[in-house]
Amino acid sequence: MTEISRIIKQARDQGRLTALDFAKGICEDFIELHGDRNFRDDGAIIGGIGRLGHQAVTVIGIQKGKNLQDNLDRNFGQPHPEGYRKALRLMKQAEKFGRPVITFINTAGAYPGVGAEERGQGEAIARNLMEMSDLRVPIIAIIIGEGGSGGALALAVADRVWMLENSMYAVLSPEGFASILWKDGSRAMEAAELMKITSYELLKMGVVDQVISERGRFGSELIQDVKVAIIEELQTLQALSVEEMLDQRYARFRKF
């Protein structure tokens, strides 16, 4: 097994820590909130509020299942537009009450079904990108598994974008890339080598700001490492004025 195939396998592993694991692990008294106040609650996106250290935060994440039934309930971590609208509702609520926003991302991409398109999938993603760019509270986004396409980016317009070591972040899946480029999805691993989708490759290119090591760290130990890193980074971000923070966020994404 090559290194790239190992990383992709790890990123997609069903036993991997989920967004809800991180939300409950880093926060005391995490309370999950539901619904977009328009259509329905989307199980593929979780969100709520909790205490991180000495402050309240809003945590939002894309949730994959840990077994078949859970994956069916979570739509295999592929959000519908109402999921992105729920996320935006919680982000605007966080802005109103001055709570930092932490997002955990693990998705192959937004759900491409007919119903999702009819309910405005593209518009929901685009609105999140626009609103997050101007959100007046700190945002930290962490890729914890797959970070696929606009479905991931809709929660990743942040002041800091981090990745777990064995995660991937790309404009589309290696299988999709191979199918478009060579009309042969079986060349996915070859495509992955060209795409530069791994954490350290993206860190080198400046697409992400930090890689969190997973070596020898599992479960609660990894969650604790992430918690400490978030608390430290929030202190840095909260030392900035809102205008400085927004200027830096704008500059971060304009450089691409």
C-alpha positions in Angstrom: 0.0 0.0 0.0 1.4 3.4 -1.0 1.4 6.3 1.4 -1.3 8.2 -0.4 -3.6 5.2 -0.5 -3.0 4.7 3.3 -4.0 8.2 4.0 -7.1 8.0 1.9 -8.1 4.8 3.6 -7.5 6.4 7.0 -9.5 9.5 6.1 -12.5 7.4 5.0 -12.3 4.9 7.9 -15.7 4.3 9.4 -14.1 4.1 12.9 -12.7 7.5 12.7 -13.6 10.2 15.3 -16.7 12.1 14.1 -17.7 15.7 14.4 -20.0 14.9 17.3 -17.2 13.1 19.1 -15.1 16.2 18.9 -18.0 18.5 19.8 -18.8 16.6 23.0 -15.1 16.0 23.7 -13.8 19.6 23.5 -16.9 21.2 25.1 -18.4 21.0 28.6 -22.2 20.8 28.6 -22.5 20.6 24.8 -26.2 21.2 23.7 -27.1 20.2 20.2 -29.5 22.4 18.3 -31.6 21.3 15.4 -33.3 22.6 12.2 -32.9 25.3 9.7 -36.3 27.0 10.6 -37.4 26.5 7.1 -37.6 22.9 5.9 -36.3 20.2 8.3 -33.4 19.1 10.4 -30.5 17.6 8.4 -28.7 14.8 10.3 -25.6 15.2 8.1 -24.8 18.5 9.9 -24.6 18.7 13.7 -24.3 22.0 15.6 -24.8 23.4 19.0 -23.3 25.4 21.9 -21.0 24.5 24.8 -18.3 25.8 27.1 -14.7 25.6 25.9 -12.4 26.6 28.7 -13.9 29.7 30.2 -16.0 30.8 27.2 -19.1 29.7 25.2 -18.5 28.6 21.7 -20.6 27.4 18.8 -19.5 24.0 17.3 -20.7 22.9 13.9 -19.7 19.7 12.0 -20.4 17.4 9.1 -21.3 14.1 10.6 -20.7 10.6 9.1 -22.2 7.5 10.7 -20.4 4.7 12.5 -22.5 1.9 11.1 -24.9 1.3 8.2 -28.0 2.6 9.9 -26.2 5.6 11.4 -24.8 6.4 7.9 -28.3 6.1 6.4 -29.6 8.6 9.1 -26.7 10.9 8.4 -26.9 10.5 4.6 -23.3 9.3 4.7 -22.1 12.7 5.7 -23.5 14.4 2.5 -25.4 17.5 3.6 -28.6 18.8 2.0 -29.2 22.6 1.6 -31.1 22.7 4.8 -28.0 21.4 6.6 -26.0 24.3 5.3 -28.8 26.6 6.3 -28.9 25.2 9.8 -25.1 25.8 10.0 -25.6 29.4 8.8 -28.4 29.9 11.3 -26.1 28.8 14.1 -23.2 30.9 12.9 -25.3 34.0 12.8 -26.6 33.2 16.3 -22.9 32.9 17.4 -22.2 36.3 15.9 -25.1 37.9 17.7 -23.9 36.6 21.1 -20.1 36.9 20.4 -19.3 33.2 20.4 -16.3 31.9 18.4 -17.3 29.3 15.8 -15.5 25.9 15.5 -16.2 23.6 12.5 -15.3 20.0 12.0 -15.4 18.8 8.5 -15.7 15.2 7.1 -17.6 14.8 3.9 -17.1 13.5 0.4 -19.2 16.5 -0.8 -22.6 18.0 -0.6 -25.5 15.7 -1.6 -26.0 15.9 -5.4 -29.6 14.6 -5.5 -32.5 16.1 -7.4 -34.3 17.2 -4.3 -31.2 19.0 -2.9 -30.8 20.8 -6.2 -34.5 21.8 -6.2 -34.1 23.3 -2.7 -31.1 25.4 -3.7 -28.0 23.4 -2.9 -25.7 25.8 -4.8 -27.3 28.9 -3.3 -27.0 27.5 0.2 -23.3 26.7 -0.2 -22.6 30.1 -1.9 -24.4 32.0 0.9 -22.3 30.2 3.6 -19.2 31.3 1.8 -20.3 34.9 1.6 -21.6 35.1 5.2 -18.6 33.4 6.7 -16.2 35.8 5.0 -17.7 38.6 7.0 -18.7 36.9 10.2 -17.6 39.1 13.1 -16.4 36.3 15.4 -13.3 34.1 15.2 -13.7 30.9 13.1 -11.5 27.8 13.2 -12.2 25.0 10.7 -10.7 21.5 11.1 -10.7 18.8 8.4 -11.0 15.6 10.4 -11.5 13.1 7.5 -12.5 13.9 4.0 -12.8 17.5 2.9 -14.6 17.2 -0.4 -15.4 20.0 -2.8 -17.8 22.9 -2.0 -19.6 20.7 0.5 -16.5 21.0 2.7 -15.6 24.6 1.8 -19.1 25.7 2.9 -17.9 25.3 6.5 -14.2 26.2 5.9 -14.1 29.9 5.2 -12.3 30.5 8.4 -9.5 32.5 10.1 -7.6 29.2 10.6 -8.0 26.0 8.6 -6.4 22.9 10.1 -6.2 19.3 9.2 -5.7 16.1 11.1 -2.6 14.3 9.8 -4.5 11.5 8.1 -7.1 13.6 6.4 -7.6 14.8 2.8 -8.9 18.1 1.3 -9.6 18.4 -2.4 -11.8 20.0 -5.0 -13.3 16.6 -5.8 -12.6 12.9 -5.0 -9.7 11.1 -6.6 -12.2 8.8 -8.2 -14.1 11.8 -9.7 -10.8 13.4 -10.9 -9.7 10.2 -12.6 -13.1 9.7 -14.2 -13.0 13.2 -15.7 -9.4 13.3 -16.7 -8.9 9.7 -18.0 -12.5 8.3 -18.1 -11.2 5.7 -15.7 -12.1 5.8 -12.0 -9.8 2.9 -11.3 -6.9 5.3 -11.6 -7.9 7.1 -8.4 -4.7 6.6 -6.6 -2.7 8.0 -9.5 -5.0 11.0 -9.6 -4.6 11.5 -5.8 -0.8 11.8 -6.3 -1.3 14.6 -8.8 -4.0 16.4 -6.8 -1.9 17.1 -3.7 -4.7 16.4 -1.3 -2.8 15.3 1.9 -2.3 17.4 5.0 1.4 18.1 4.7 1.3 18.8 1.0 -1.5 21.4 1.6 0.4 22.8 4.6 3.5 23.3 2.3 1.3 25.1 -0.2 -0.3 27.3 2.4 -3.8 26.0 1.9 -4.0 25.0 5.5 -2.4 26.6 8.5 -1.6 23.7 10.8 -1.5 19.9 10.7 -2.4 18.1 14.0 -0.4 14.9 14.4 -2.3 11.6 14.9 0.8 9.5 15.6 0.2 7.5 18.7 -2.9 9.6 19.5 -6.3 8.0 19.6 -9.7 8.9 20.9 -9.7 11.1 24.0 -6.0 11.9 23.7 -6.4 13.3 20.2 -9.5 15.2 21.2 -7.5 16.8 24.1 -4.7 17.8 21.7 -7.3 19.5 19.4 -9.0 21.2 22.4 -5.7 22.7 23.7 -4.8 23.9 20.2 -8.2 25.6 19.7 -8.0 27.4 23.1 -4.5 28.7 22.3 -5.5 29.8 18.8 -8.6 31.6 20.0 -6.6 33.7 22.4 -4.5 34.9 19.5 -7.6 35.6 17.3 -9.5 37.4 20.1 -6.5 39.7 20.7 -7.2 41.2 17.3 -9.8 43.8 16.6 -12.8 42.7 14.5 -11.5 44.8 11.6 -8.0 43.3 11.8 -9.5 39.8 12.0 -11.7 40.3 9.0 -8.9 41.9 7.0 -6.6 38.9 7.7 -9.4 36.4 6.8 -10.0 38.3 3.5 -6.3 38.3 2.7 -5.9 34.6 3.5 -8.4 33.5 0.9 -7.5 36.2 -1.7 -4.0 34.9 -2.0 -5.3 31.8 -3.8 
